Amino acid sequence: MADLFWQTSAGDSRDLVLLHGWGLNAEVWRSIEMRCVPHFRLHLVDLPGYGRSQKYGPMSLDEMADEVWQYAPENALWLGWSLGGLVASQIALNHQHKVAGLITVASSPHFSAEGDWPGIKPEVLSGFEHQLSEDFQRTVERFLALQTLGTASARQDARLLKSVVLAQPMPSVEVLNVGLEILRTEDLREPLAELSIPFLRIYGYLDGLVPRKMISILDEKWPRSVSAMMRHAAHAPFISHPDEFVELLIDFVRKESFLG
């Protein structure tokens, strides 16, 4: 088994596994770590091929989900941001009876726009794939900058995301390309409609990558899930508004009787 970076905080609270987005690593969660520790035992993970999980080559969504699951505590809450939301969703679908609940953050079951479905234009994602081979670091930085556009703290948040990337080993071009391909092609809209475990979806009103038009569509399509909108946030709400974000988590788990 290759070495997956997996760091667990002390304590005996409810297990919460945190999965980061494309191009990043588990350090992105440090902004909410101390706010969460009184309520959760955190599991910080570098997805296969990212950050300190460098021994992995490119993997499909199913392969990533299967690999991460090998390290996982049973009956944990799973929280995934953006690409990590797809991985967490796939894990929840594969192991519904061993997962306590699912939380997706600024994520989509299908990131590509098609027909009436709002999302990122597929050619934009394909363009990033092409640009990666020409100017690796600039392309990653450009994608990170898109995630914070529109917020009051956009520049500061973009600098933080960039520092998170640079603080750990960079993923290979091949790993990043396959990650973009997952964003472009995967479609979990129908499978997630059947999910019966507690399911919270958190969105940023200003998010340019996951359009807010999606929220009402999924509210109707997934009536057993709950959506929450952070009105002043974009694609990285836990960085721009950490207190509001953690309050949403705590409120969700209390309502679902996960916490006393």
BAFI-3210 file (N, C-alpha, C; in Angstrom, 3 decimals, decimal comma, padded with zeros to 6 digits):
// residues 260
n [1|2|3|4|5|6|7|8|9|10|11|12|13|14|15|16|17|18|19|20|21|22|23|24|25|26|27|28|29|30|31|32|33|34|35|36|37|38|39|40|41|42|43|44|45|46|47|48|49|50|51|52|53|54|55|56|57|58|59|60|61|62|63|64|65|66|67|68|69|70|71|72|73|74|75|76|77|78|79|80|81|82|83|84|85|86|87|88|89|90|91|92|93|94|95|96|97|98|99|100|101|102|103|104|105|106|107|108|109|110|111|112|113|114|115|116|117|118|119|120|121|122|123|124|125|126|127|128|129|130|131|132|133|134|135|136|137|138|139|140|141|142|143|144|145|146|147|148|149|150|151|152|153|154|155|156|157|158|159|160|161|162|163|164|165|166|167|168|169|170|171|172|173|174|175|176|177|178|179|180|181|182|183|184|185|186|187|188|189|190|191|192|193|194|195|196|197|198|199|200|201|202|203|204|205|206|207|208|209|210|211|212|213|214|215|216|217|218|219|220|221|222|223|224|225|226|227|228|229|230|231|232|233|234|235|236|237|238|239|240|241|242|243|244|245|246|247|248|249|250|251|252|253|254|255|256|257|258|259|260]
n.u [000,841|000,671|001,834|-000,539|-001,133|-002,369|-003,707|-004,649|-006,514|-006,342|-008,562|-011,985|-014,223|-016,867|-015,924|-014,582|-013,877|-011,835|-011,672|-009,753|-009,661|-009,010|-005,610|-004,646|-004,000|-004,142|-003,497|-005,051|-007,172|-006,394|-007,338|-009,772|-009,307|-008,759|-011,171|-012,839|-011,909|-012,928|-015,326|-015,119|-013,261|-010,729|-009,803|-007,301|-006,534|-004,353|-005,224|-004,753|-001,784|-001,559|-000,062|001,438|000,970|002,501|003,290|001,518|000,207|-001,736|-005,245|-008,517|-011,841|-013,235|-011,060|-009,576|-011,463|-011,693|-009,080|-008,705|-010,675|-009,560|-008,105|-009,892|-011,910|-014,724|-018,180|-017,850|-018,242|-018,154|-016,549|-016,239|-014,551|-015,175|-013,471|-012,838|-015,356|-016,613|-015,115|-015,674|-018,441|-018,554|-017,432|-019,391|-021,531|-020,541|-020,261|-022,517|-023,704|-021,742|-021,004|-021,536|-022,573|-022,747|-021,074|-020,909|-018,939|-019,033|-019,266|-020,099|-022,271|-021,834|-019,651|-019,428|-021,039|-024,061|-026,646|-029,536|-028,272|-026,386|-022,960|-019,374|-018,050|-017,291|-015,123|-013,545|-012,440|-011,075|-009,292|-007,701|-006,426|-004,838|-003,227|-001,775|000,365|001,927|002,481|002,862|002,832|001,719|-000,798|-002,028|-002,053|-003,757|-006,176|-006,609|-006,962|-009,421|-011,126|-011,574|-012,620|-014,608|-015,186|-014,882|-012,427|-010,780|-008,120|-006,426|-007,337|-006,695|-003,920|-003,480|-004,365|-002,498|-000,151|-000,622|-000,479|002,210|003,566|003,760|004,755|004,292|001,565|001,890|001,848|000,380|-001,297|-002,787|-004,031|-005,683|-007,325|-008,683|-010,000|-011,744|-013,375|-014,505|-015,938|-017,240|-020,368|-022,599|-025,231|-027,645|-027,038|-026,644|-029,147|-030,355|-029,220|-029,419|-028,445|-027,755|-027,234|-025,570|-025,289|-023,125|-022,847|-021,285|-022,494|-021,270|-019,791|-017,957|-017,453|-019,145|-022,231|-024,886|-027,420|-027,688|-028,491|-031,306|-032,195|-031,032|-032,118|-034,704|-034,288|-032,900|-034,450|-034,015|-031,682|-029,981|-029,569|-027,278|-026,629|-023,939|-023,791|-021,865|-019,666|-017,376|-015,867|-014,343|-015,450|-014,850|-012,447|-012,737|-014,842|-014,632|-015,800|-018,618|-018,857|-018,067|-020,054|-022,268|-021,629|-021,702|-024,337|-025,690|-024,860|-025,855|-028,618|-028,992|-028,566|-025,973|-024,266|-024,202]
n.v [-001,193|002,150|005,211|007,089|010,376|010,980|012,534|012,579|014,266|014,720|013,380|012,301|012,853|013,142|011,641|013,381|013,495|015,245|016,311|017,745|020,125|020,296|020,376|021,117|020,532|018,956|020,998|023,161|023,174|024,249|026,709|026,349|024,500|024,775|025,794|023,659|021,560|021,392|020,107|017,975|015,005|015,426|014,358|014,808|014,743|014,122|013,830|011,000|011,341|014,030|016,760|015,465|012,868|011,533|009,222|008,099|007,589|009,010|008,696|007,295|008,523|006,509|004,880|006,617|007,032|004,415|003,979|005,965|005,159|002,881|003,724|004,744|005,686|003,914|004,917|007,670|011,224|012,639|015,150|016,981|019,165|020,818|019,169|017,257|016,910|015,287|012,939|012,335|011,995|009,745|007,840|007,828|006,800|004,267|003,092|003,307|002,324|002,487|005,040|008,030|010,484|012,933|015,786|018,249|020,798|023,733|022,217|020,004|017,578|017,187|018,849|020,043|022,252|021,602|021,547|022,455|022,371|023,970|024,994|024,660|025,644|023,033|023,385|025,198|023,737|021,841|023,575|024,342|021,892|021,711|023,995|023,333|021,728|023,548|025,818|025,163|026,063|028,658|028,090|026,600|028,565|030,428|029,024|028,774|031,461|031,984|030,817|032,501|034,856|037,794|037,944|039,880|039,509|038,571|038,767|038,265|035,700|034,254|034,416|032,901|030,347|029,878|029,770|027,463|025,514|025,792|025,109|022,393|019,336|019,622|018,379|016,077|016,909|015,016|013,904|016,179|016,716|014,446|014,890|017,211|016,075|014,366|016,279|017,304|015,189|013,349|012,281|012,381|012,850|011,290|008,873|010,024|010,896|008,777|008,543|007,951|008,706|011,333|014,483|017,294|020,209|022,776|026,055|028,838|032,039|033,718|032,107|031,297|028,939|026,891|027,308|029,172|028,671|025,992|025,096|025,164|023,341|020,950|020,858|020,129|017,753|016,176|015,681|014,705|015,754|018,636|022,091|024,839|028,257|030,473|033,758|035,743|034,483|032,734|030,285|029,123|028,900|028,252|029,403|032,165|032,810|031,540|031,244|031,368|029,198|026,953|027,069|026,300|023,608|022,587|023,131|021,499|018,865|018,781|018,982|016,592|014,919|014,066|015,226|016,054]
n.w [000,000|-000,925|000,602|002,067|003,024|006,159|008,788|012,132|014,596|018,200|020,754|021,474|020,028|017,538|014,494|011,755|008,472|006,242|002,961|000,472|-002,335|-005,954|-006,934|-004,460|-000,925|002,350|004,097|003,626|005,337|007,737|008,469|009,702|011,609|014,480|015,304|014,891|016,449|019,174|018,729|016,953|016,017|013,940|010,680|008,569|005,215|002,506|-000,742|-002,974|-004,805|-004,377|-002,537|000,307|-000,350|-002,379|-003,659|-005,350|-008,630|-011,359|-010,745|-011,113|-010,211|-008,780|-008,036|-006,390|-004,337|-003,331|-002,397|-000,410|001,361|002,501|004,678|006,435|009,312|010,568|010,411|010,269|009,681|006,461|004,733|001,833|-000,323|-003,329|-005,850|-003,942|-002,886|-004,759|-004,394|-001,678|-001,948|-003,620|-001,933|000,085|-001,395|-001,996|000,494|002,178|004,540|006,376|006,745|008,443|007,655|004,975|003,761|001,412|-000,068|-001,845|-004,167|-006,899|-008,338|-010,950|-012,700|-015,199|-017,470|-019,183|-021,534|-019,803|-017,427|-014,972|-014,837|-015,187|-018,275|-020,487|-022,238|-020,907|-018,781|-020,302|-021,499|-019,325|-018,887|-021,204|-020,856|-018,584|-019,362|-020,635|-018,984|-016,011|-013,164|-013,337|-014,405|-012,361|-010,365|-011,565|-011,616|-008,864|-008,190|-009,399|-007,610|-005,492|-006,371|-006,199|-003,480|-000,421|000,701|-001,315|-002,516|-000,354|000,383|-001,935|-001,839|000,450|-000,396|-002,422|-000,891|000,544|-001,473|-002,281|000,004|000,248|-001,498|-005,015|-007,006|-009,774|-013,307|-014,658|-012,676|-012,016|-014,463|-014,787|-012,604|-013,455|-015,600|-014,280|-013,035|-015,339|-016,507|-014,720|-013,312|-010,888|-010,379|-010,591|-009,040|-006,439|-005,802|-004,643|-002,177|001,270|003,719|006,196|004,617|003,754|001,802|001,081|-000,117|-001,865|-002,424|-004,265|-005,855|-008,689|-009,972|-009,222|-009,948|-008,391|-009,332|-009,452|-006,972|-006,337|-008,220|-007,334|-004,786|-005,379|-006,770|-004,987|-002,398|000,142|001,015|002,456|001,842|002,154|001,986|001,755|001,865|001,345|000,440|-001,791|-003,755|-001,798|000,982|003,645|004,084|003,585|005,315|008,028|010,640|010,261|008,575|010,160|012,079|010,545|010,124|012,757|013,464|011,648|012,416|014,985|014,591|013,324|015,358|015,887|017,653|021,130]
ca.u [000,000|001,412|001,601|-001,482|-001,004|-003,601|-003,385|-005,831|-006,361|-006,646|-009,934|-012,907|-015,441|-017,320|-014,913|-014,885|-012,816|-011,833|-011,026|-009,480|-009,975|-008,022|-004,353|-004,301|-003,638|-004,888|-003,169|-006,094|-008,148|-005,868|-008,111|-010,918|-008,921|-008,937|-012,604|-013,515|-011,378|-013,798|-016,548|-014,842|-011,906|-010,490|-008,906|-006,830|-006,073|-003,901|-005,727|-003,687|-001,098|-001,513|000,632|002,379|000,610|003,171|003,670|000,450|000,060|-003,111|-006,270|-009,914|-012,626|-013,459|-009,790|-009,277|-012,407|-011,328|-007,812|-008,923|-011,495|-008,726|-007,559|-010,962|-012,680|-016,137|-019,198|-017,388|-018,801|-017,225|-016,708|-015,386|-014,618|-014,938|-013,128|-012,974|-016,768|-016,889|-014,499|-016,486|-019,738|-018,368|-017,250|-020,711|-022,326|-019,975|-020,241|-023,582|-024,031|-020,597|-020,751|-022,564|-023,193|-021,960|-021,127|-020,150|-018,678|-018,724|-019,046|-021,179|-022,246|-021,426|-019,108|-019,529|-022,338|-024,610|-028,083|-030,039|-027,513|-025,371|-021,652|-018,231|-018,032|-016,304|-013,919|-012,689|-011,677|-010,138|-008,256|-006,766|-005,612|-003,849|-002,306|-000,908|001,592|002,721|002,925|002,305|002,551|000,818|-002,144|-002,558|-002,328|-004,934|-007,341|-006,814|-007,496|-010,836|-011,903|-011,841|-013,139|-015,884|-015,309|-014,193|-011,054|-010,344|-006,660|-005,864|-007,680|-005,919|-002,548|-003,461|-004,443|-001,208|000,844|-000,920|000,063|003,673|004,139|003,892|005,127|003,264|001,143|002,416|000,946|-000,508|-002,314|-003,668|-004,844|-006,737|-008,266|-009,537|-010,852|-012,805|-014,297|-015,174|-016,735|-018,012|-021,754|-023,199|-026,558|-028,636|-026,710|-026,811|-030,581|-030,747|-028,508|-030,391|-027,800|-027,789|-026,460|-025,587|-024,565|-022,805|-022,486|-020,991|-023,344|-020,420|-018,956|-017,954|-017,208|-020,348|-023,267|-025,954|-028,628|-027,710|-029,003|-032,738|-032,345|-030,713|-033,110|-035,852|-033,863|-032,437|-035,225|-033,546|-030,500|-030,210|-028,610|-027,009|-025,972|-023,150|-024,091|-020,713|-018,543|-017,238|-015,609|-013,611|-016,153|-014,233|-011,300|-013,188|-015,788|-014,479|-016,730|-019,933|-018,766|-018,059|-021,392|-023,129|-021,309|-022,177|-025,800|-026,112|-024,689|-026,766|-029,959|-029,031|-028,305|-024,613|-023,623|-025,113]
ca.v [000,000|003,400|005,995|008,197|011,260|010,972|013,059|012,572|015,067|014,017|013,517|011,194|013,410|012,610|011,655|014,183|013,377|016,419|016,071|019,025|020,264|020,096|021,102|021,537|019,486|019,051|022,219|024,158|023,134|024,821|027,911|025,986|023,381|025,037|026,004|022,359|020,569|021,117|019,409|016,835|014,465|015,700|013,532|015,615|013,791|014,541|012,861|010,312|012,124|015,433|017,079|014,469|011,534|011,658|007,936|007,648|008,172|009,438|007,724|007,639|008,850|005,261|004,437|007,507|006,733|003,119|004,107|006,754|004,360|001,902|004,336|005,523|005,182|003,670|005,781|009,055|012,210|012,931|016,486|017,155|020,471|020,848|017,812|016,398|016,596|014,110|011,767|012,033|011,490|008,378|007,010|007,680|005,897|002,917|002,562|004,061|001,815|002,706|006,480|008,676|011,586|013,534|017,242|018,732|022,235|024,333|021,064|019,687|016,178|017,218|020,205|020,599|022,745|020,934|021,802|023,350|022,153|025,012|024,530|025,224|025,232|021,959|023,855|025,878|022,685|021,299|024,588|024,221|020,700|022,067|024,985|022,725|021,221|024,671|026,652|024,407|026,831|029,772|027,542|026,278|029,835|031,025|028,276|029,144|032,828|031,906|030,294|033,522|036,062|038,345|038,131|041,056|039,127|037,739|038,721|037,594|034,277|033,667|034,256|031,769|029,117|029,702|029,352|026,061|024,709|025,861|024,589|020,941|018,927|019,857|017,205|016,003|017,359|013,897|013,823|017,341|016,540|013,462|015,568|018,063|015,191|013,930|017,409|017,517|014,065|012,564|012,701|011,636|013,403|010,228|008,040|010,723|011,035|007,608|008,540|008,060|009,195|012,799|015,042|018,761|020,850|024,166|026,804|030,253|032,803|034,373|031,070|031,320|027,594|026,090|028,351|029,026|028,141|024,554|024,765|024,841|022,116|019,801|020,809|019,375|016,428|015,445|016,259|014,244|016,529|019,993|023,030|026,063|029,278|031,497|034,847|036,594|033,597|032,226|028,855|028,623|029,578|027,978|030,306|033,560|032,998|030,302|031,116|031,039|027,854|025,952|027,091|025,467|022,200|022,240|023,148|020,308|017,627|018,814|018,658|015,167|014,188|013,524|015,799|016,353]
ca.w [000,000|-000,941|001,807|001,982|004,185|006,943|010,117|013,001|015,810|019,443|021,235|021,234|019,463|016,257|013,437|010,569|007,468|005,381|001,668|-000,195|-003,750|-007,013|-006,877|-003,104|000,032|003,603|004,843|003,367|006,424|008,979|008,822|010,562|012,478|015,906|015,544|014,811|017,397|020,334|018,327|016,076|015,823|012,536|009,872|007,445|004,206|001,178|-001,709|-003,705|-005,827|-003,973|-001,297|000,854|-000,875|-003,675|-004,245|-006,241|-009,948|-011,643|-010,373|-011,400|-009,021|-008,036|-007,452|-005,259|-003,260|-002,746|-001,674|000,805|002,268|003,189|005,888|007,074|010,452|010,261|011,001|010,286|008,762|005,367|004,166|000,661|-000,978|-004,771|-006,289|-002,761|-002,721|-005,585|-003,747|-000,488|-002,414|-004,107|-000,737|000,717|-002,233|-001,929|001,866|002,820|005,868|007,262|006,723|009,264|006,925|003,899|003,616|000,265|000,035|-003,147|-005,025|-007,827|-008,783|-012,363|-012,781|-016,551|-017,941|-020,374|-021,637|-018,765|-016,190|-014,817|-014,429|-015,902|-019,674|-020,640|-022,928|-019,916|-018,113|-021,301|-021,668|-018,207|-019,142|-022,219|-020,306|-017,579|-019,983|-021,130|-017,867|-014,893|-011,950|-013,651|-014,603|-011,035|-009,687|-012,192|-011,148|-007,461|-008,152|-009,762|-006,491|-004,478|-007,024|-005,786|-002,027|000,112|001,056|-002,444|-002,681|000,825|000,304|-003,030|-001,341|001,375|-001,189|-003,096|000,105|000,866|-002,565|-002,320|001,248|000,134|-002,860|-006,042|-007,778|-011,141|-014,361|-014,986|-011,622|-012,147|-015,673|-014,519|-011,717|-014,291|-016,405|-013,370|-012,927|-016,627|-017,016|-013,745|-013,141|-009,772|-010,094|-010,369|-007,876|-005,164|-005,531|-003,853|-000,903|002,364|004,938|006,288|003,510|003,728|000,701|001,401|-001,326|-001,786|-003,341|-005,263|-006,481|-010,149|-010,501|-008,930|-009,994|-007,397|-009,992|-009,204|-005,642|-006,384|-009,019|-006,484|-003,700|-005,892|-007,204|-003,797|-001,293|001,449|001,371|002,948|001,273|002,915|001,170|002,442|000,924|001,018|000,140|-003,153|-003,873|-000,620|002,082|004,947|004,202|003,665|006,424|008,803|011,770|009,719|008,012|011,238|012,685|009,695|010,411|014,094|013,412|010,909|013,178|016,137|014,106|012,977|016,619|015,947|018,830|022,211]
c.u [000,882|001,013|000,671|-001,285|-002,355|-003,243|-004,661|-005,574|-006,745|-008,127|-010,806|-014,241|-015,801|-016,227|-015,417|-013,680|-012,948|-011,033|-010,946|-009,839|-008,777|-006,790|-003,848|-003,916|-004,333|-004,587|-004,232|-007,098|-007,643|-006,676|-009,302|-010,541|-009,230|-010,404|-013,347|-013,128|-012,269|-015,003|-016,297|-013,432|-011,632|-009,517|-008,543|-006,109|-005,521|-004,368|-004,573|-003,109|-000,921|-000,701|001,631|002,034|001,190|003,439|002,636|000,559|-001,374|-004,107|-007,633|-010,622|-012,850|-012,191|-009,394|-010,172|-012,034|-010,056|-007,998|-009,710|-010,667|-008,222|-008,635|-011,522|-014,121|-017,018|-018,709|-018,293|-017,741|-017,554|-015,726|-015,635|-014,296|-014,648|-013,251|-014,414|-017,187|-016,325|-015,321|-017,847|-019,624|-018,171|-018,591|-021,598|-021,850|-020,160|-021,319|-023,859|-022,893|-020,176|-021,882|-023,292|-022,219|-022,175|-020,292|-020,085|-018,273|-018,403|-020,283|-021,124|-021,806|-020,966|-019,290|-020,946|-022,775|-026,125|-028,522|-029,265|-026,395|-024,037|-020,561|-018,300|-016,950|-015,018|-012,981|-011,823|-010,667|-008,978|-007,227|-005,862|-004,496|-002,795|-001,348|000,419|002,503|003,287|002,243|001,893|001,564|-000,623|-002,799|-002,927|-003,584|-006,211|-007,655|-007,423|-008,985|-011,707|-012,284|-012,460|-014,477|-016,026|-014,527|-012,723|-010,388|-008,826|-005,983|-006,123|-006,889|-004,472|-002,453|-003,490|-003,114|-000,147|000,640|-000,328|001,581|004,333|004,380|004,309|003,969|002,855|001,788|001,386|-000,070|-001,638|-003,306|-004,582|-005,982|-007,771|-009,217|-010,486|-012,008|-013,845|-015,124|-016,194|-017,617|-019,412|-022,416|-024,615|-027,579|-028,286|-026,981|-028,277|-031,075|-030,091|-029,482|-029,772|-027,935|-026,794|-026,665|-024,744|-024,381|-022,300|-022,090|-021,800|-022,535|-019,550|-019,075|-017,744|-018,401|-021,518|-024,402|-027,272|-028,801|-028,481|-030,470|-032,997|-032,114|-031,626|-034,315|-035,469|-033,461|-033,172|-034,768|-032,280|-030,916|-029,158|-028,465|-026,205|-025,220|-023,089|-022,872|-019,486|-018,535|-016,921|-014,854|-014,212|-015,525|-012,984|-011,771|-014,073|-015,765|-015,479|-018,123|-019,952|-018,855|-019,409|-022,383|-022,895|-021,908|-023,704|-026,335|-026,010|-025,572|-028,181|-030,089|-028,689|-026,942|-023,898|-024,670|-025,311]
c.v [001,250|004,230|007,169|009,067|011,353|011,384|013,178|013,383|014,245|014,180|012,344|011,700|012,702|012,738|012,456|014,123|014,534|016,147|017,380|018,983|020,088|020,975|021,395|020,358|019,797|020,311|023,295|024,240|023,778|026,041|027,596|024,940|023,653|025,294|024,673|021,404|020,354|020,226|018,105|016,291|014,556|014,708|014,348|014,711|014,545|013,470|012,210|011,165|013,580|015,593|016,015|013,048|011,384|010,322|007,394|008,340|008,631|008,333|008,234|008,005|007,609|004,794|005,302|007,192|005,431|003,224|004,864|005,938|003,355|002,421|004,854|004,864|004,943|004,665|007,224|009,928|012,499|014,289|016,637|018,496|020,315|019,436|016,823|016,036|015,407|012,848|011,367|011,459|010,051|007,412|006,771|006,726|004,456|002,272|003,227|003,619|002,003|004,175|007,173|009,785|012,178|015,041|017,608|020,257|022,771|023,230|020,823|018,210|016,056|018,646|020,847|021,078|021,939|021,134|022,828|023,226|023,193|024,439|025,261|024,757|024,171|022,426|024,615|024,855|022,046|022,264|024,549|023,000|021,015|023,012|024,397|022,271|022,344|025,534|026,152|025,312|027,962|029,276|027,209|027,558|030,507|030,345|028,633|030,540|032,855|031,532|031,367|034,793|036,498|038,590|039,359|040,762|038,327|037,636|037,973|036,084|033,572|033,464|033,070|030,444|028,836|029,208|027,898|025,144|024,638|025,256|023,084|020,579|019,131|018,543|017,238|016,542|016,266|013,771|014,976|017,220|015,555|014,065|016,470|017,229|014,651|015,044|017,575|016,430|013,357|013,151|011,820|012,122|012,318|009,350|008,739|010,975|009,897|007,572|008,782|008,546|010,726|013,434|016,561|019,258|022,321|024,861|028,233|030,999|033,387|033,388|031,111|029,965|026,664|027,074|028,086|028,561|026,647|024,197|024,352|023,574|020,896|019,717|019,965|017,931|015,542|015,955|015,798|014,972|017,928|020,905|024,253|027,010|030,261|032,712|035,675|035,784|033,209|030,730|028,269|029,240|029,369|028,831|031,745|033,820|031,766|030,142|030,711|029,601|026,786|025,921|026,250|023,982|021,775|022,184|021,895|019,053|017,617|018,446|017,185|014,284|013,507|014,000|016,024|017,848]
c.w [000,000|000,277|001,533|003,218|004,875|008,361|010,933|014,247|017,034|019,785|020,858|020,704|018,160|015,205|012,237|009,630|006,486|004,109|000,883|-001,677|-004,670|-006,801|-005,488|-002,223|001,353|004,404|004,662|004,518|007,708|009,430|009,721|011,606|013,948|016,255|015,611|015,936|018,625|020,001|017,563|016,308|014,333|011,916|008,633|006,457|002,997|000,195|-002,477|-004,837|-005,466|-002,694|-000,887|000,442|-002,275|-004,374|-005,227|-007,592|-010,145|-011,326|-010,781|-010,098|-008,163|-007,339|-006,265|-004,070|-002,559|-001,915|-000,369|001,832|003,066|004,536|006,831|008,329|010,017|010,999|011,177|009,427|007,707|004,776|003,002|-000,002|-002,458|-005,289|-005,130|-002,464|-003,558|-004,939|-002,523|-000,879|-002,894|-002,946|-000,047|-000,072|-002,100|-000,558|002,723|004,253|006,862|007,313|007,481|008,517|005,924|003,884|002,396|000,328|-001,332|-004,160|-005,880|-008,158|-010,232|-012,663|-014,152|-016,849|-019,152|-020,398|-020,612|-017,457|-016,065|-014,335|-015,178|-017,348|-019,859|-021,313|-021,989|-019,194|-019,062|-021,526|-020,559|-018,395|-020,136|-021,636|-019,282|-018,168|-020,455|-020,003|-016,604|-013,730|-012,213|-013,811|-013,270|-010,294|-010,249|-011,712|-009,696|-007,348|-008,489|-008,559|-005,479|-005,064|-006,435|-004,299|-001,591|000,406|-000,064|-002,552|-001,543|000,758|-000,793|-002,599|-000,401|000,610|-001,880|-002,105|000,507|-000,197|-002,480|-001,085|001,199|-001,292|-003,831|-006,693|-009,162|-012,127|-014,676|-013,962|-011,750|-013,369|-015,448|-013,562|-012,490|-015,143|-015,563|-013,226|-014,202|-016,951|-015,988|-013,551|-012,072|-009,447|-009,777|-009,171|-006,542|-004,826|-004,635|-002,476|000,245|003,668|005,008|005,315|003,503|002,566|001,031|000,143|-000,976|-002,836|-004,502|-006,040|-008,004|-010,781|-010,294|-008,843|-009,009|-008,012|-009,718|-007,938|-005,693|-007,192|-008,144|-005,266|-004,120|-006,202|-006,022|-002,555|000,085|001,907|001,830|002,322|002,172|002,032|002,062|001,518|000,518|000,621|-001,332|-003,080|-002,673|000,645|003,450|005,159|004,379|004,887|007,348|009,947|011,303|009,198|009,109|011,951|011,873|009,973|011,742|014,127|012,723|011,771|014,427|015,718|013,785|014,180|016,645|017,204|019,899|022,365]
res [m|a|d|l|f|w|q|t|s|a|g|d|s|r|d|l|v|l|l|h|g|w|g|l|n|a|e|v|w|r|s|i|e|m|r|c|v|p|h|f|r|l|h|l|v|d|l|p|g|y|g|r|s|q|k|y|g|p|m|s|l|d|e|m|a|d|e|v|w|q|y|a|p|e|n|a|l|w|l|g|w|s|l|g|g|l|v|a|s|q|i|a|l|n|h|q|h|k|v|a|g|l|i|t|v|a|s|s|p|h|f|s|a|e|g|d|w|p|g|i|k|p|e|v|l|s|g|f|e|h|q|l|s|e|d|f|q|r|t|v|e|r|f|l|a|l|q|t|l|g|t|a|s|a|r|q|d|a|r|l|l|k|s|v|v|l|a|q|p|m|p|s|v|e|v|l|n|v|g|l|e|i|l|r|t|e|d|l|r|e|p|l|a|e|l|s|i|p|f|l|r|i|y|g|y|l|d|g|l|v|p|r|k|m|i|s|i|l|d|e|k|w|p|r|s|v|s|a|m|m|r|h|a|a|h|a|p|f|i|s|h|p|d|e|f|v|e|l|l|i|d|f|v|r|k|e|s|f|l|g]
***
